[in-house]
Amino acid sequence: MVAHTRRSVAITPARRVLAVVSAFLLVIGWQLGHPLTAFADGPTTFSNTSSIAIPATGTPNQIGPGSPYPSNITVSGMAGAVSKVQVRFNALTHSTLNDVDALVVAPSGENLVVLSDIGDPNTLAFANNATLTFDDAGPAVSAGNVATGTYRPTNTGSTDAFASPAPTASNQTTLAGAFTGIDPNGSWQLFIVDDASGDVGTMAGGWSLIITTEVAAVATTTTVTSSDTTSTTGSSVTFTATVRAGGAPVTSGTVQFAADGTNFGTPVSVNSSGVATVSTSSLTEGTHLIRGTFSGVSGFLTSNGTVSQRVDNATTINDRTYCNAGPITVPTSGVGAAQPYPSNIFVTGLTGQITKVTAQLRGVSHTAPIDLDILLAGPTSTRNLFLMSDAGGQNPISNLNLTFDDAAGSALGTSPTSGTYRPTRITDETAENMPAPAPALSGATALSTFDGQTANGTWSLYVLDDATGDGGGISGGWCLTIASSSPTVTTLAASPNPSSVGQSVTFTATVTSGGSPVTAGTVQFSEGATALGAPVTVAADGTATLTTSTLAAGTHTITASYGGTASLQESEDELSQVVNRVVSTTTLTSSENPSEVGDALTFTATVTAGGAPVTTGDVTFTVDGLDSQLVAAALSAEHGIGVRAGKFCAHILVDTLLEEGSDEHDSAVRVSAGLASTPEHVARLVAAVTALAADGPGAEYELTQQGWAPVDDTRELDAPLPW
């Protein structure tokens, strides 16, 4: 239960009117150049009376957070900014108060450890139903019996660790330093931890906040910006605070800059534009909260603004290996993310797409490596994998160099040594819960998940210790070795195309990448599966050529295949090369022309192409005046040889042998030789055709409706058919 109690003047309707009127007068006064004094709102008490068990288990031999964790108080209705805060623990009982750590967190994230490691560790402190009020003006909490009273925030130990969801404890030591100037409204949190065993306690009455605010007529806003929100260690970063009120710049007062709650530099006066700047090059690797706090002047409230500053170690580059040499520190107690979280490597200058990634962790030490979850995320956050998770065993390792490569012979075992391993994630152990800003887990198990992606951009390594009681780190940072290749385009051309049989044809393959000529690698020309010569080296202009004159007549599919290099991908192109038959010229001469019947004649055909003799092929000699039907009729009537006139199913062969388009030679006689044909049959046919070619038909023929027939044929034509 949260109770709200006004411990100063109650806000009555009359007071609200007065406050409004006062605010109005203060605005008018500011506009006329007469700033007025601010007034206080409060002190107002806000309480959560629910009991808190310390630790949550309520048993003396346990350590860990209290319950509830956290305990919340909601503050509302407060005007202005905080000028004073008191924290009260109600009815606190604990047998060893030295072991109680208490962190108070404001709605805007500011925090302060109000109690931790009090007194002499050899003289244990204890409390018995005591009410402790923490006020900057009180004395420190001492050893022994801590009685009811007012004390200043007391922390005499080392850095305190509060489990998630608690934030990292600030370096502030006073309530004023932590909370002055902030807006008090919202949810305040109390995180209580018992950091040692053997004791137990409670805060039976819960806890309270007593808050006083400063209310001025004119509120201010402070906006902080960075010259480069992602910088590298050693580089100078300039932070600018701009202070405004009512839309106008505040021209007096100072701004104090702080990193993670620790001031750096001296207060900086705002200029006539309401601007104060400071530069620093001392920020360490990691993410820092930079705050600029305006001091306030008469008539103006204090205000502050923040900006998140990411600082990375500069990436070192050696060929294709990129390294961040900054150490990564794993928490020594409790579950938590390492620092920095993440550690980043910036990859630039690589072309093409990733073909292989290896990762190296340098100087890995841990008391129980099985507790380490190490996630690698590429420039595309959906591409990520665990280099190791729940692997490595429970025995301590010290200063190991671990390389992760998909091609490694083994996974990371229970007793690893320096060497090369496959990424290893044992999924039957505790499920990984990588806190933000780690990306959602992709489920990938191999570094090949990055293949085909661009390599340039931010690569992040997230290291988490998922169990308590151990610690370690990666003292030498980490490296990535990335192989990539660029896509290529191969374009094939031929000259001439079409070509003729025996003519030289030059094939030219042009290889480019990103629009520029490729100057390395080879091109293999081929027809189907048959290589045309040896691979041809690409010239300086990105071309490779092959010249050949051996292609036969017809259409040929020619392919040019670029073989690629370590940095260039393969590619190919093809074309259809048409090779035409050569146009020939045939000249026919006779040994005697004119001649007489019975003279022996020799006909000579001379075939040339392009002025050169043709040395292959056949020449067919024919006698005009004998069409195919007359030849068939003469062979039948005079020689008893039956043939068929016409092309029939041999039309393709006939078209090839005869001159296309000629009215005189558009058909042929087809002779079929069967299985029963003998050499004598063939000789008889050749003799008959020879006689027809030399002397013509022996009888006179006339063309009838049934075709050519002998005139005055004396043969018996009405003989019965044999079938």
Secondary structure, DSSP 8 states (H G I E B T S, - for coil): -EEEEE-S----HHHHHHHHHHHHHHHHHHHTT-----EEEEEEEEEE---EEESTT--TT--EE-BSSSEEEEE-S--SEEEEEEEEEEEEEES-GGGEEEEEE-TTS-EEEEEES-S-TTS--BEEEEEEEE-TTS----SSB--SEEE--EE-SS-----TTS----S--SHHHHHTTS---EEEEEEEEE-SSS--EEETT-EEEEEEEEE-SB--EEEEEES-SEEETTS-EEEEEEEEETTEE--SSEEEEEETTEE-S--EE--TTSEEEEEES---SEEEEEEEEE--BTTB--EEEEEEEEEE---EEETTEEEE---EEE-SSSSEE-BSSSEEEEE-S--SEEEEEEEEEEEEEES-GGGEEEEEE-SSTT-EEEEEES-S-SS-EEEEEEEE-TT-SSB--SS--SEEEB-EE-TTSS-----TTS-----B-SGGGGTTS---EEEEEEEEE-SSS--EEETT-EEEEEEEEB--EEEEEEESSSEETT--EEEEEEEEETTEE--SSEEEEEETTEE-SS-EE--TTSEEEEEE----SEEEEEEEEE---SSB--EEEEEEEEEE----EEEEEESSSS--TT----EEEEEEETTEE--SS------TT--HHHHHHHHHHHH----EES-GGGHHHHHHHS-TT-SSSS--EE----TT--HHHHHHHHHHHHHHHHH--SS-EEEETTEEEETT--S--------
